[in-house]
Amino acid sequence: MSPQNKPTLEEKVERTVAEILAPAFETECAAQVRFYGITEDGKAKMGLKTPCGNCPRAHQTIRQSVEVALRSLIPEVEGIEPFYL
């Protein structure tokens, strides 16, 4: 946590992904969601893996679902920058 005991955006996202999003997506659709940092423009760098392999439709669905969930929990996030594991 930062010196003033106020979590940074990166700390908020890291905790939210670890405690809420990753377990929920693993349970609901067997997808893996990992957080890798915040870009300079405020986007969360997210690693995504679906059980559907390289299906573009599955990746787009997961990407949109993760972005909507994350932005609803942490409005300061400008979006996500996904890459596929």
For each residue, the residues with C-beta under 8 A, 3 or more apart:
1: 5 6 7 8 11
2: 5 6 7 8 11
3:
4:
5: 1 2
6: 1 2
7: 1 2 11 12 15
8: 1 2 11 12
9: 12 13 38 42 74 76 77
10: 13 14 37 38
11: 1 2 7 8 14 15
12: 7 8 9 15 16 74 76
13: 9 10 16 17 35 38 44 70 74 77
14: 10 11 17 18 35
15: 7 11 12 18 19
16: 12 13 19 20 21 70 73 74
17: 13 14 20 21 22 33 34 35 44 46 70
18: 14 15 22 35
19: 15 16 23
20: 16 17 23 24 69 73
21: 16 17 24 25 33 66 69 70 73
22: 17 18 25 26 32 33 34
23: 19 20 26 27
24: 20 21 27 28 69
25: 21 22 28 29 31 32 33 62 65 66
26: 22 23 30 31 32 33
27: 23 24
28: 24 25 31
29: 25 50 51 62
30: 26 50 51
31: 25 26 28 48 49 50 51 62
32: 22 25 26 47 48 49 85
33: 17 21 22 25 26 46 47 48 62 66
34: 17 22 46 47 48 85
35: 13 14 17 18 44 45 46 47
36: 45 46 47
37: 10 44 45
38: 9 10 13 42 43 44 45
39: 42 43 44 45 81
40:
41: 78
42: 9 38 39 76 77 78 79
43: 38 39 77 78 79 80 81
44: 13 17 35 37 38 39 70 77 79 80 81
45: 35 36 37 38 39 80 81 83
46: 17 33 34 35 36 66 70 80 81 82 83
47: 32 33 34 35 36 82 83 84 85
48: 31 32 33 34 59 62 63 66 82 83 84 85
49: 31 32 84 85
50: 29 30 31 53 55 58 59 62
51: 29 30 31
52: 55 58
53: 50 58
54: 59 84
55: 50 52 58 59
56: 59 60
57: 60 61
58: 50 52 53 55 61 62
59: 48 50 54 55 56 62 63 82 84
60: 56 57 63 64
61: 57 58 64 65
62: 25 29 31 33 48 50 58 59 65 66
63: 48 59 60 66 67 80 82
64: 60 61 67 68
65: 25 61 62 68 69
66: 21 25 33 46 48 62 63 69 70 80 82
67: 63 64 70 71 79 80
68: 64 65 71 72
69: 20 21 24 65 66 72 73
70: 13 16 17 21 44 46 66 67 73 74 77 80
71: 67 68 74 75 77 79
72: 68 69 75
73: 16 20 21 69 70
74: 9 12 13 16 70 71 77
75: 71 72
76: 9 12 42
77: 9 13 42 43 44 70 71 74 80
78: 41 42 43
79: 42 43 44 67 71
80: 43 44 45 46 63 66 67 70 77
81: 39 43 44 45 46
82: 46 47 48 59 63 66
83: 45 46 47 48
84: 47 48 49 54 59
85: 32 34 47 48 49
